[in-house]
């Protein structure tokens, strides 16, 4: 399913990358992305920014599964260790270790099509409740940001 359907908010960058939510349950989320040439670095493997983004979003979605009132999760801190090159379909599993009223602490892994572990991630997320301010929202199609 699309990320928008999973969390109720459009994330244009996730759409651009082609990120899909393939599994969600309490405290866990699995996201996948099919690697395309434009998402590769000069060595023809996944660009580190793509791997990091996939991990970031997987952890954020995992955090949101523990708080039904959360309308979003904003990255406060993220550490990603790159363990090897990634090729083919990338799979990120995020696990929320603990979620309080405002912060969630998560960890995750990214594997490539061969099943190789290519990255480990640790992150802290601020859980957002309510609609937020206009500056928090994505500008509508054809509209500009304030």
Secondary structure, 3 states (H helix, E strand, C coil): CEHHHHHCCCCHHHHHHCCEEEEEECCEEEEEEECCHHHECCCCCECHHHHHHHHHHHHHHHHHCCCCCEEEEEEEEEEEEECCCCCCEEEEEEEEEEECCCEEEEEEEEECCCCCEEEEEEEEEEEEECCCCHHHCCCCCCCCCC
